[in-house]
Amino acid sequence: GQLLIYVGSALVDVLIRAERVAPRAVRRALMTTSKTSSHSHGRGRCVCLINCIYDLLQQHRHDVSLIQQKDGKVQRLSSEITIHRSSQFHLREQLQATEREAAGCAEKERQCNMVNKTLNTQIKALKDELRRARSDHQHRVIQLNHENRKIERELLKVKGKLAQSSQ
């Protein structure tokens, strides 16, 4: 009976080292085996030990499966994080490019506004000059018309004097 427990303990130690079965679960299984072994025959001890080892292996398989699922999830999340970081990097670059473009457009708009203001000032000056030129032109036309009438009156007087002197 002691040999069976010793072999079982050695097997469990191998499982703990090789398969990484939880030591607490192994100790619990050994305690159950040693309690049962004092009350049972050799065959019952063997069955109990095998059942404990089987339960430990099942628990180990379940734990390994959970670890693999968690590892897969971690890899997926890591991949998603990489994708999101890449996306964030590209979006940040696009934002910076858009901000540079907006700054360029704002500068062009400022320059256009300055040119527009300058042109409006020039247009106003040209309109004022044109108004003064028209006013001067109209004044000269009025003066010329006045002088023409004056000359025509003088011409009529001269013609009248000429007609009187020829008679």
C-alpha positions as CSV (number, residue, x, y, z in Angstrom):
1,G,0.0,0.0,0.0
2,Q,2.8,2.4,0.9
3,L,4.5,1.6,-2.5
4,L,1.3,2.6,-4.3
5,I,1.1,5.9,-2.4
6,Y,4.8,6.5,-3.1
7,V,4.4,5.8,-6.8
8,G,1.3,8.0,-6.9
9,S,3.3,10.8,-5.1
10,A,6.1,10.5,-7.6
11,L,3.7,10.6,-10.5
12,V,2.0,13.7,-9.1
13,D,5.4,15.4,-8.6
14,V,6.2,14.7,-12.2
15,L,2.9,16.1,-13.2
16,I,3.5,19.2,-11.1
17,R,6.9,19.8,-12.8
18,A,6.0,18.8,-16.4
19,E,2.4,19.7,-16.7
20,R,2.2,22.5,-14.2
21,V,-0.7,21.2,-12.3
22,A,-1.7,23.3,-9.3
23,P,0.2,22.0,-6.2
24,R,-2.8,22.8,-3.9
25,A,-5.0,20.4,-5.9
26,V,-2.3,17.7,-5.8
27,R,-2.0,17.9,-2.0
28,R,-5.8,17.7,-1.6
29,A,-5.9,14.6,-3.9
30,L,-3.0,13.0,-1.9
31,M,-4.8,13.7,1.4
32,T,-7.9,12.0,0.1
33,T,-5.8,9.1,-1.2
34,S,-4.0,8.6,2.1
35,K,-7.2,8.7,4.1
36,T,-8.9,6.3,1.8
37,S,-5.9,4.0,1.7
38,S,-6.0,3.2,5.4
39,H,-9.6,2.1,5.1
40,S,-9.5,0.3,1.7
41,H,-7.7,-2.5,0.0
42,G,-4.9,-2.2,-2.5
43,R,-7.2,-2.2,-5.6
44,G,-9.4,0.6,-4.1
45,R,-6.4,2.7,-3.4
46,C,-5.2,2.3,-6.9
47,V,-8.6,3.3,-8.3
48,C,-8.8,6.3,-6.0
49,L,-5.3,7.4,-6.9
50,I,-6.0,7.0,-10.6
51,N,-9.3,8.9,-10.2
52,C,-7.4,11.7,-8.4
53,I,-4.7,11.8,-11.1
54,Y,-7.5,11.8,-13.8
55,D,-9.2,14.7,-12.0
56,L,-6.0,16.6,-11.8
57,L,-5.3,16.0,-15.5
58,Q,-8.8,17.1,-16.4
59,Q,-8.4,20.3,-14.3
60,H,-5.0,20.8,-16.0
61,R,-6.5,20.4,-19.5
62,H,-9.3,22.9,-18.5
63,D,-6.7,25.4,-17.2
64,V,-4.5,25.0,-20.3
65,S,-7.6,25.6,-22.5
66,L,-8.5,28.7,-20.5
67,I,-4.9,29.9,-20.8
68,Q,-4.9,29.3,-24.6
69,Q,-8.2,31.2,-24.9
70,K,-6.8,34.1,-22.8
71,D,-3.6,34.1,-24.9
72,G,-5.7,34.2,-28.1
73,K,-7.7,37.0,-26.7
74,V,-4.6,38.9,-25.7
75,Q,-3.1,38.4,-29.2
76,R,-6.3,39.7,-30.8
77,L,-6.4,42.7,-28.5
78,S,-2.8,43.3,-29.1
79,S,-3.4,43.2,-32.8
80,E,-6.4,45.5,-32.5
81,I,-4.3,47.9,-30.4
82,T,-1.6,47.9,-33.1
83,I,-4.2,48.6,-35.8
84,H,-5.8,51.4,-33.7
85,R,-2.3,52.9,-33.1
86,S,-1.5,52.8,-36.8
87,S,-4.9,54.3,-37.6
88,Q,-4.4,57.0,-34.9
89,F,-1.0,57.8,-36.3
90,H,-2.4,58.2,-39.9
91,L,-5.3,60.2,-38.6
92,R,-3.0,62.4,-36.6
93,E,-0.9,62.9,-39.8
94,Q,-4.0,63.8,-41.8
95,L,-5.1,66.2,-39.1
96,Q,-1.7,67.9,-39.1
97,A,-1.8,68.1,-42.9
98,T,-5.3,69.5,-42.8
99,E,-4.3,72.1,-40.2
100,R,-1.3,73.1,-42.3
101,E,-3.6,73.4,-45.3
102,A,-6.1,75.4,-43.3
103,A,-3.3,77.7,-42.1
104,G,-2.1,78.1,-45.7
105,C,-5.7,78.9,-46.8
106,A,-6.0,81.4,-44.0
107,E,-2.8,83.1,-45.0
108,K,-3.9,83.2,-48.6
109,E,-7.2,84.7,-47.5
110,R,-5.4,87.3,-45.4
111,Q,-3.3,88.2,-48.4
112,C,-6.3,88.4,-50.7
113,N,-8.1,90.6,-48.2
114,M,-5.0,92.9,-48.1
115,V,-4.9,93.0,-52.0
116,N,-8.7,93.6,-52.0
117,K,-8.4,96.4,-49.6
118,T,-5.6,98.0,-51.6
119,L,-7.6,97.6,-54.8
120,N,-10.7,99.1,-53.2
121,T,-8.6,102.1,-52.0
122,Q,-7.2,102.5,-55.5
123,I,-10.7,102.2,-57.0
124,K,-12.0,104.9,-54.6
125,A,-9.0,107.1,-55.5
126,L,-9.7,106.6,-59.2
127,K,-13.4,107.3,-58.8
128,D,-12.6,110.5,-56.9
129,E,-10.1,111.5,-59.7
130,L,-12.7,110.7,-62.4
131,R,-15.3,112.8,-60.5
132,R,-12.9,115.7,-60.3
133,A,-12.0,115.3,-64.0
134,R,-15.7,115.2,-65.0
135,S,-16.3,118.2,-62.8
136,D,-13.4,120.1,-64.4
137,H,-14.5,119.0,-67.9
138,Q,-18.0,120.2,-67.2
139,H,-16.7,123.5,-65.8
140,R,-14.6,123.9,-69.0
141,V,-17.5,123.0,-71.2
142,I,-19.6,125.6,-69.4
143,Q,-16.8,128.2,-69.7
144,L,-16.3,127.4,-73.4
145,N,-20.0,127.7,-74.1
146,H,-20.1,131.0,-72.3
147,E,-17.1,132.2,-74.3
148,N,-18.7,131.0,-77.5
149,R,-21.8,133.0,-76.8
150,K,-19.8,136.0,-75.9
151,I,-17.8,135.7,-79.1
152,E,-21.0,135.1,-81.1
153,R,-22.5,138.3,-79.5
154,E,-19.4,140.2,-80.3
155,L,-19.5,138.8,-83.9
156,L,-23.0,139.9,-84.2
157,K,-22.1,143.4,-83.0
158,V,-19.2,143.5,-85.5
159,K,-21.5,142.3,-88.3
160,G,-24.0,144.8,-87.3
161,K,-21.4,147.6,-87.3
162,L,-20.1,146.3,-90.6
163,A,-23.5,146.3,-92.1
164,Q,-24.2,149.9,-90.9
165,S,-20.9,151.0,-92.2
166,S,-21.4,149.5,-95.6
167,Q,-24.8,151.2,-96.0
